């Protein structure tokens, strides 16, 4: 019996003349295990969206047998999360299925246990590594208990052990009768499937059994790409090479309200013309080390370089792109370095060609119309265009097909042959074997280094004119502030609770409402002063420090005084009262001064209440409180869950945008877009590339969030 039937389906994106899916037909029986394979941009993810109903075909038909729930893992896991707290995100789908609270809790615990994230149930989703985020995205789908699983590169960012555990679970679900559709570039994943569908340029080029696919060496080579050469680490000797980059006793801890682990006492040297792989499980500290090396984080210890500040290709490729066209995005960095004309075009062409994204084919393509793998290669091209001698790559091959993966790794080899120093993180054992050296990280510490002679090497000479300390970017404090803001908005739990935080969420909301309304409604000025005093007491018992409140008041005071001038102008004076001063239509009287004073006191009281409330009531408590307060309306059939969902989305969306702003800011700093220009107009121009992509990402995030909610069966 066919569970899914696809007949002559065609689909193309708006403003595109090329069909992403072109006359595709196939049928899937219940309990089948399908692998959909092909190069980046071949139409695999587009087909997945069509299968689950997120997009509609331009022509043809897709039929899904009744009573078959579909669960999909998106290629970008961050786009799939709908809640700021891990357990709430996993529970969101089961709640929409109107299951009992006990059943929702059981499914949540079971799903988090399957992906080995139960110990992070109370963590903020924004505090997770990208690999951990992929696990949470999967747990949300597992909790739905769907009949059909569609997995778009669902294990591409996981460490080998986590990947094995997830594939074991998928194999188990298949044995239980579930239909599995895996979109993948991984031969090991293809080995799990019964049937393979190969796609190229939107068309099906292969449709047959796994055994038939694996028996054809050309097809296997098409997906796997050329076999990587293994480097015998025992024969590697850097003693004759110059140290180009050095870390000594490097440590870093995130802020208390950020639950990600830092790194401790990291020391190693990198050598000209070498490739070093950082390996370890998700969340081990690999990305933290790379950000410290690039100056995006400020830690303790020593970082020195003979080649200036290194360039850093981030793990989140989408956040590293902000221009409309591919060539313009690659040109952004070199332009900031002063390149123009033919030199600029040549730098862009060479960089795109090196990143396996040919300039002639992709130069005029729209950036955000590229596939996930193509966007990753474009972000790499933008880093290569900077022309630095030390280059850092964070998971550079995640989500890239086999052929392009080989090309990216050979690009690293060619760069090393030119004397460049390469440090990259990876979860793929064969990529670690390809590197000259492997450094393994666990729990923020080095547990092994394949280059045993490292302990006895000469240090980078302090007297060398070439060696200089790599200092953090001037905007590193801004990034730290964004991290703290995101963590606070996401609602991290504190070790010690204030008096207000010990109250049930509903009571907390009532207390806030009383203080807030009183601060706004208070009249006259002496009652307003009492209201402000009570608001400050509320701040104190809520755990909001006066050391944070007073600077905030001082910053906002000039604006309040500015608006007071307008009040002095437009507020009418009382008859026969004293005029302290009068100039044409401007006069100062006792009633006007008292009115201005009341306005300032009310504003400060209201802001104090709001600050205290958000410090003492994180997102998960706010939602709980709303549910209890609005329960009487729910009993009389008022659809309050829509309002609650909107509030939850707002609280989820704000930290998402803060994280997005942080990622864009990192890219701007790396590529010289901020802090390099002098003069007011130049500084305004420098900030535009930060604002415009944030607006674009806001729109795209809202679309992705709508898709995620739809696929979690909210109705």
C-alpha positions in Angstrom: 0.0 0.0 0.0 1.4 3.4 -1.0 1.8 5.9 1.8 3.1 8.7 -0.4 2.5 9.2 -4.1 4.2 11.9 -6.1 3.1 12.4 -9.7 4.8 14.8 -12.2 5.5 17.5 -9.6 7.1 20.7 -10.7 8.1 23.6 -8.3 10.1 26.8 -8.5 10.7 29.6 -6.1 9.3 33.1 -6.7 11.4 35.2 -9.1 13.3 32.1 -10.3 13.1 30.8 -13.8 14.7 27.5 -12.9 12.6 24.6 -11.5 13.9 23.4 -8.1 11.8 20.3 -8.6 11.2 19.3 -12.2 8.7 16.6 -13.2 9.4 14.3 -10.3 7.4 11.1 -9.8 7.8 8.3 -7.3 5.8 6.2 -4.7 6.7 5.2 -1.2 5.2 2.3 0.7 4.4 2.3 4.4 7.4 1.3 6.4 9.9 2.1 3.7 13.4 3.6 4.3 14.3 6.0 1.6 17.5 7.9 1.0 17.3 11.0 -1.2 20.8 12.0 -2.4 22.4 14.5 -4.8 24.7 17.5 -5.0 23.9 20.7 -3.1 21.2 22.6 -4.9 19.8 19.5 -6.7 16.3 20.0 -5.2 16.3 17.6 -2.2 15.3 20.1 0.5 12.7 21.6 -1.8 11.2 18.2 -2.4 11.1 17.6 1.4 9.1 20.9 1.9 6.7 19.8 -0.8 6.2 16.4 0.8 5.3 17.9 4.2 3.0 20.5 2.7 5.1 23.6 3.5 5.1 24.5 -0.2 2.7 23.7 -2.9 3.7 22.3 -6.4 3.2 24.5 -9.4 1.9 21.4 -11.2 1.5 17.7 -10.5 0.2 16.2 -7.3 1.4 14.8 -3.9 -0.9 12.4 -2.1 -0.4 11.3 1.5 -2.5 8.4 2.9 -4.9 9.6 5.7 -3.9 9.5 9.4 -0.2 9.7 8.7 1.6 12.4 10.7 4.8 13.8 9.3 7.7 15.0 11.3 10.5 16.9 9.6 14.0 17.9 10.7 15.0 21.1 8.8 18.5 21.4 7.4 19.1 24.4 9.7 18.2 23.2 13.2 18.1 26.7 14.7 15.1 27.5 12.5 13.1 24.6 14.0 13.0 25.6 17.6 9.9 27.4 18.9 10.7 27.9 22.6 13.5 29.4 24.6 13.7 26.4 27.0 14.8 22.9 25.9 12.0 20.9 27.6 9.3 23.3 26.5 10.5 23.1 22.9 10.3 19.3 23.0 6.9 19.4 24.7 5.4 21.9 22.2 4.3 19.3 19.6 2.7 16.8 22.0 0.8 19.7 23.7 -0.6 20.7 20.3 -1.8 17.1 19.9 -4.0 17.8 23.0 -2.4 14.9 25.0 -2.7 14.7 28.7 -0.1 16.6 30.8 1.3 13.2 32.0 1.6 11.9 28.4 3.3 15.2 27.3 5.8 14.9 30.1 6.5 11.2 29.4 7.1 11.9 25.7 9.3 14.9 26.5 11.5 12.9 28.9 11.7 10.0 26.5 12.6 12.1 23.5 15.3 14.1 25.3 16.7 10.8 26.7 17.0 9.4 23.2 19.1 12.3 22.0 21.1 12.3 25.2 20.0 15.8 26.2 17.8 15.1 29.3 20.4 16.7 31.5 19.9 19.9 29.5 16.1 20.0 29.9 16.2 23.2 31.9 18.8 24.9 29.6 18.1 27.8 27.3 18.0 26.7 23.6 20.2 29.7 22.8 23.0 28.4 25.1 23.4 25.2 23.0 26.1 24.4 20.4 24.9 23.9 16.9 25.2 20.1 17.3 23.2 20.2 20.5 20.6 22.3 18.7 20.3 19.6 16.1 19.6 17.1 18.8 16.9 19.2 20.3 15.3 19.7 16.9 15.2 15.9 16.5 13.8 15.5 20.0 10.9 17.7 19.1 10.1 15.5 16.2 10.5 12.3 18.1 8.0 13.6 20.8 5.4 13.9 18.0 5.6 10.2 17.4 5.0 10.6 13.7 4.3 7.8 11.2 6.6 9.5 8.6 10.1 10.9 9.5 11.7 13.3 7.0 15.3 14.0 8.0 17.1 16.7 6.1 20.8 16.2 7.0 19.7 15.4 10.5 23.1 14.1 11.7 25.4 16.3 9.7 26.6 18.4 12.7 26.8 15.6 15.3 29.9 14.0 16.8 30.4 10.3 15.8 28.9 8.8 19.0 25.8 11.0 18.9 25.4 10.3 15.2 25.6 6.6 15.9 23.0 6.8 18.7 20.6 8.8 16.5 21.0 6.4 13.5 20.3 3.5 15.9 17.1 5.1 17.0 16.0 5.8 13.4 16.8 2.2 12.6 14.6 1.1 15.6 11.7 3.3 14.4 12.0 1.8 11.0 11.7 -1.7 12.5 8.6 -0.5 14.3 6.9 0.3 11.0 7.7 4.0 10.6 8.5 5.4 7.2 11.9 7.0 7.0 13.0 9.6 4.4 16.6 10.6 4.8 18.1 13.5 2.8 21.8 12.9 3.0 25.3 13.0 1.5 26.5 10.3 3.8 27.3 6.8 2.4 26.8 5.3 5.9 23.3 6.7 6.1 22.5 5.5 2.6 23.6 2.0 3.7 20.6 2.0 6.1 18.0 2.6 3.4 16.0 0.2 1.3 15.5 2.5 -1.6 17.7 5.4 -3.0 16.4 8.4 -5.0 19.1 10.4 -6.7 18.4 14.0 -7.8 20.3 16.4 -10.0 19.1 19.8 -11.1 15.6 19.1 -9.8 15.2 15.8 -11.7 15.4 12.2 -10.6 18.5 10.6 -12.0 18.3 7.3 -10.0 15.4 5.4 -8.5 16.2 1.9 -7.3 17.3 -0.3 -4.5 20.2 0.4 -2.2 22.0 -2.7 -3.4 21.8 -1.5 -7.0 23.0 1.9 -6.0 25.9 0.6 -4.0 26.9 -1.8 -6.7 27.5 1.1 -9.2 30.9 2.6 -8.4 30.1 5.8 -10.4 27.0 6.4 -8.3 28.8 5.8 -5.0 31.6 8.1 -6.2 29.0 10.7 -7.3 27.8 11.0 -3.7 30.8 10.1 -1.7 33.3 12.1 -3.7 37.0 11.1 -4.0 38.5 9.2 -1.1 40.5 11.5 1.2 44.2 10.7 1.7 45.1 9.7 5.2 48.0 11.4 6.9 50.2 9.2 9.0 50.5 11.4 12.1 53.5 9.5 13.3 55.6 10.7 10.4 54.6 14.4 10.8 57.5 16.6 12.0 57.0 20.3 12.4 60.5 20.9 13.9 61.8 22.6 10.8 58.8 24.8 10.3 58.2 28.3 11.7 55.6 28.7 14.4 53.0 31.1 13.0 50.4 31.0 15.8 50.6 30.2 19.5 48.2 29.6 22.4 49.5 29.4 25.9 47.3 28.7 29.0 44.2 30.0 27.3 41.1 29.8 29.5 37.6 31.2 29.1 34.4 30.9 31.1 31.0 32.2 29.9 28.9 34.4 32.1 27.1 32.8 35.0 23.8 33.0 33.3 25.1 31.3 30.2 25.2 27.5 30.6 27.7 26.7 27.8 31.0 25.4 29.1 34.2 27.4 28.4 37.7 26.1 27.9 40.5 25.6 30.4 44.3 25.8 30.1 44.5 25.4 26.3 48.1 25.4 24.9 49.3 24.5 21.5 51.3 26.0 18.6 50.4 26.1 14.9 53.0 25.9 12.1 53.3 27.5 8.7 52.0 25.3 5.9 50.1 22.9 8.2 46.5 21.7 8.7 45.3 21.0 12.2 41.9 19.5 13.0 40.0 20.2 16.3 37.8 17.2 17.2 35.5 16.4 20.1 31.8 16.0 21.0 29.2 18.7 20.5 29.7 21.4 23.1 33.2 20.4 24.0 34.6 23.9 23.3 35.9 23.8 19.7 34.0 26.8 18.5 35.0 28.7 21.7 38.7 28.1 21.0 38.3 29.4 17.4 36.4 32.5 18.6 39.1 33.2 21.1 41.8 32.8 18.5 40.0 35.3 16.2 39.5 37.9 18.9 35.7 37.5 19.1 36.0 36.4 22.8 38.2 37.8 25.5 39.8 35.1 27.7 42.8 34.7 30.0 46.1 33.5 28.7 48.3 34.4 25.7 47.5 34.4 22.0 50.3 35.4 19.6 50.6 35.5 15.9 53.3 36.2 13.3 50.8 36.9 10.6 48.3 39.3 12.2 44.8 38.5 13.2 43.5 35.3 11.7 40.3 35.1 9.5 37.5 33.0 10.9 34.7 31.2 9.0 31.8 30.7 11.4 29.8 27.6 11.8 26.5 29.4 11.2 27.0 30.1 7.5 23.8 31.9 6.9 24.7 34.6 9.4 28.0 35.2 7.5 26.1 36.4 4.4 24.5 39.8 4.0 24.8 41.1 0.5 22.1 40.4 -2.1 24.4 38.8 -4.8 27.1 36.2 -4.2 30.0 38.1 -5.7 29.1 41.3 -3.8 29.2 39.3 -0.6 32.6 37.9 -1.2 33.8 41.4 -2.3 32.7 43.0 1.1 35.9 42.1 2.9 38.5 43.0 0.2 36.6 46.4 -0.3 37.2 47.2 3.4 40.8 46.4 2.8 40.9 49.0 0.0 40.9 46.7 -3.0 39.1 48.2 -6.1 38.7 47.6 -9.8 40.4 44.7 -11.5 42.3 43.7 -8.4 39.0 43.4 -6.5 37.3 41.3 -9.2 40.3 39.0 -9.5 40.4 38.5 -5.7 36.7 37.6 -5.7 37.0 35.3 -8.7 39.9 33.4 -7.2 38.3 33.1 -3.8 35.0 31.7 -5.2 36.8 29.3 -7.5 38.9 28.1 -4.5 35.8 27.5 -2.4 34.3 25.2 -5.1 31.7 27.9 -6.0 32.8 29.0 -9.5 32.6 32.7 -10.1 31.2 32.4 -13.6 28.3 30.2 -12.5 27.5 31.7 -9.1 28.8 35.3 -9.1 25.4 36.8 -10.1 23.2 34.4 -8.1 21.2 35.7 -5.3 22.8 34.9 -1.9 19.7 33.7 -0.1 18.4 31.6 -3.0 21.5 29.3 -2.7 21.2 25.9 -1.1 22.5 25.4 2.5 25.7 23.8 1.2 26.2 26.6 -1.4 25.8 29.2 1.3 28.4 27.5 3.4 30.9 27.5 0.5 30.1 31.2 -0.2 30.8 32.1 3.4 34.2 30.3 3.1 34.9 32.3 -0.1 34.3 35.5 1.8 36.9 34.5 4.3 39.5 33.5 1.7 39.1 36.9 0.0 40.6 38.5 3.1 44.0 37.0 2.1 45.2 36.3 5.7 47.9 33.8 6.4 46.1 32.1 9.3 42.6 30.8 8.6 40.2 29.2 11.0 37.2 27.1 9.8 34.4 26.0 12.1 32.8 22.8 10.6 33.5 23.9 7.0 32.1 20.8 5.4 28.8 20.4 7.4 26.0 19.8 4.9 28.2 19.8 1.8 28.0 17.0 -0.7 30.9 14.6 -1.1 32.4 16.1 -4.2 32.3 19.7 -2.8 33.6 18.4 0.5 36.7 17.0 -1.2 37.2 20.2 -3.1 37.0 22.3 0.1 39.5 20.0 1.9 41.8 20.1 -1.1 41.5 23.9 -1.0 42.9 23.7 2.5 45.7 21.5 1.3 46.5 24.0 -1.4 46.4 26.9 1.0 48.8 25.0 3.3 51.1 24.4 0.3 51.2 28.2 -0.1 52.4 28.5 3.5 49.0 29.3 5.0 48.2 28.0 8.5 44.9 26.1 8.8 42.9 25.2 11.9 39.5 23.7 11.5 36.9 21.8 13.6 35.2 18.7 12.4 33.1 15.7 13.5 34.3 13.5 10.6 37.0 11.0 11.5 38.2 10.9 7.9 38.7 14.6 7.8 40.7 14.4 11.0 42.8 11.7 9.4 43.3 14.0 6.4 44.8 16.7 8.5 48.5 16.9 9.5 47.6 16.9 13.1 44.5 16.2 15.4 43.8 17.9 18.7 40.9 16.3 20.7 38.9 18.5 23.0 36.5 17.3 25.7 34.8 19.4 28.4 36.9 22.4 27.5 40.3 20.6 27.8 42.8 19.0 25.5 42.7 15.3 26.0 45.1 14.3 23.2 47.4 15.8 20.6 48.7 13.7 17.8 51.9 15.7 17.6 53.7 14.4 20.6 56.7 16.7 20.3 54.5 19.7 21.1 55.7 19.8 24.7 59.4 20.3 23.9 59.1 22.9 21.1 60.6 26.4 21.3 58.2 29.2 22.2 57.2 31.9 19.8 60.0 34.5 20.4 58.9 37.6 22.3 61.8 39.5 20.7 60.6 38.6 17.2 59.3 41.7 15.4 56.9 39.4 13.6 55.2 38.0 16.7 52.4 40.1 18.2 49.6 39.5 20.6 46.1 38.9 19.1 43.9 41.2 21.1 40.1 41.0 21.2 38.1 43.2 18.9 37.1 46.5 20.4 33.5 45.4 20.0 34.1 42.1 22.0 32.3 43.8 24.9 29.3 44.4 22.7 29.2 40.7 21.8 29.5 39.8 25.5 26.5 42.1 26.2 24.5 40.5 23.4 25.3 37.0 24.9 24.2 38.2 28.3 21.0 39.8 26.9 20.1 36.7 25.0 20.7 34.5 28.0 18.6 36.8 30.2 15.8 36.9 27.6 15.9 33.1 27.3 15.3 32.8 31.0 18.2 31.0 32.6 17.5 29.7 36.1 19.5 31.2 38.9 21.1 29.3 41.8 19.6 31.7 44.4 16.1 32.9 44.0 14.8 36.3 45.1 11.7 36.7 47.3 9.6 37.5 44.3 11.0 34.5 42.3 9.8 32.2 45.0 6.2 33.1 44.3 4.1 31.1 41.9 4.2 32.6 38.3 0.6 33.7 38.4 1.1 35.6 41.7 4.3 37.2 40.3 2.3 38.6 37.4 -0.4 39.9 39.8 2.2 41.6 42.0 3.8 43.2 38.9 0.4 44.4 37.6 -0.4 46.1 41.0 3.0 47.9 41.2 3.0 48.8 37.5 -0.6 50.2 37.4 0.0 52.1 40.7 3.2 53.7 39.3 1.3 54.9 36.2 -1.9 56.0 37.9 -0.4 57.8 40.9 -1.4 61.4 41.4 -0.3 64.0 42.7 3.5 64.3 42.8 4.0 63.1 46.4 1.9 60.0 45.7 3.9 59.5 42.6 7.1 59.7 44.7 5.7 57.0 47.0 4.9 54.9 44.0 8.5 55.2 42.7 9.8 54.3 46.2 7.6 51.2 46.2 8.8 50.3 42.7 12.4 50.4 43.9 11.4 48.1 46.8 9.9 45.8 44.2 13.2 45.9 42.3 15.1 45.0 45.4 12.9 42.0 46.4 12.9 40.9 42.7 16.7 40.6 42.6 17.2 43.5 40.2 20.4 45.2 41.4 20.5 48.9 42.0 23.9 48.8 40.4 22.2 48.0 37.1 19.2 50.2 37.7 21.0 53.5 38.5 23.1 53.5 35.3 20.0 52.8 33.3 18.2 55.7 34.9 21.1 58.0 34.3 21.1 57.0 30.6 17.4 57.7 30.2 17.3 60.9 32.2 18.5 63.2 29.4 15.6 61.9 27.2 13.1 62.5 30.1 14.4 66.1 30.6 14.2 66.7 26.8 10.5 65.7 26.8 9.9 67.8 29.9 10.8 70.9 27.8 7.9 70.0 25.5 5.6 69.6 28.5 6.7 73.0 29.8 5.7 74.5 26.4 2.4 72.7 25.8 1.0 72.0 29.2 -1.4 74.9 30.2 -0.7 77.1 33.2 -3.2 77.6 35.9 -5.0 80.9 36.2 -3.3 83.5 38.3 -0.4 81.3 39.4 3.2 82.6 39.7 5.2 82.9 36.5 8.9 82.1 37.3 9.9 83.1 33.8 8.1 84.0 30.6 9.4 84.3 27.1 6.7 84.7 24.4 4.8 81.3 24.5 7.3 79.7 26.8 6.7 80.0 30.6 7.7 78.2 33.8 5.1 77.9 36.5 4.7 75.8 39.7 2.0 73.6 38.1 4.1 72.9 35.0 7.1 72.0 37.1 5.0 69.6 39.2 3.5 68.1 36.1 7.0 67.5 34.7 8.2 66.0 38.0 5.2 63.7 38.1 5.8 62.5 34.5 9.5 61.7 35.3 8.6 59.9 38.5 5.9 57.9 36.8 8.2 56.9 33.9 11.0 55.9 36.3 8.6 53.9 38.4 7.1 52.1 35.4 10.6 51.3 34.0 11.7 50.0 37.4 8.7 47.7 37.6 9.2 46.3 34.0 13.0 45.7 34.7 12.2 43.9 38.0 9.5 41.8 36.3 11.7 40.6 33.5 14.5 39.8 35.8 12.3 37.7 38.1 10.0 36.2 35.5 11.7 34.3 32.7 9.8 33.2 29.6 8.8 29.7 30.9 7.3 31.2 34.1 5.5 34.0 32.2 3.8 31.4 30.0 2.8 29.3 33.1 1.4 32.3 34.8 -0.6 33.4 31.7 -2.1 29.9 31.4 -3.3 30.0 35.0 -4.6 33.5 34.9 -6.5 32.9 31.7 -7.9 29.5 32.6 -11.3 31.0 33.5 -11.6 32.3 29.9 -10.5 29.0 28.5 -13.4 27.3 30.4 -15.9 29.5 28.6 -14.3 28.5 25.2 -12.3 31.7 24.7 -9.3 30.6 22.5 -6.7 31.9 24.9 -4.0 29.5 23.6 -3.6 31.7 20.5 -2.7 34.6 22.7 -0.4 32.5 24.8 1.4 31.2 21.7 1.9 34.8 20.4 3.5 35.7 23.7 5.7 32.6 23.7 6.7 33.3 20.1 7.6 36.9 21.0 9.8 35.7 23.9 11.4 33.1 21.6 11.8 35.6 18.7 13.6 38.4 20.6 16.5 36.3 21.8 16.7 34.7 18.3 17.2 38.2 16.8 19.7 39.1 19.5 21.7 35.9 18.6 21.3 36.8 14.9 22.6 40.3 15.6 25.6 38.8 17.4 26.4 36.5 14.5 26.1 39.3 12.0 28.3 41.5 14.2 30.9 38.8 14.3 31.0 38.6 10.5 31.2 42.3 10.2 34.2 42.5 12.5 35.9 39.6 10.9 35.5 41.1 7.4 36.4 44.7 8.5 32.9 46.1 8.2 32.7 47.9 11.6 35.1 50.2 13.4 37.3 50.8 10.4 35.7 53.9 9.0 36.3 57.5 10.2 33.8 60.3 10.1 30.1 60.4 10.9 28.9 59.5 7.4 31.4 56.7 7.0 30.4 55.2 10.4 26.7 55.4 9.4 27.6 53.6 6.1 29.5 51.0 8.1 26.5 50.2 10.3 24.1 49.7 7.3 25.5 46.2 6.5 24.6 45.3 10.1 21.0 46.7 10.0 20.0 45.5 6.6 20.9 41.8 7.0 19.2 41.9 10.5 16.0 43.1 8.8 16.3 40.4 6.2 17.0 37.7 8.8 14.0 39.0 10.8 11.7 38.3 7.9 13.3 34.9 7.2 13.2 33.9 10.8 9.5 34.8 11.0 8.9 32.6 8.0 11.0 29.7 9.4 9.2 30.1 12.8 5.8 29.9 11.0 7.0 26.7 9.3 8.2 25.2 12.5 4.9 25.9 14.3 3.0 24.4 11.4 5.1 21.2 11.5 4.5 21.0 15.3 0.8 20.7 14.5 -0.4 23.9 16.1 -4.0 24.5 14.9 
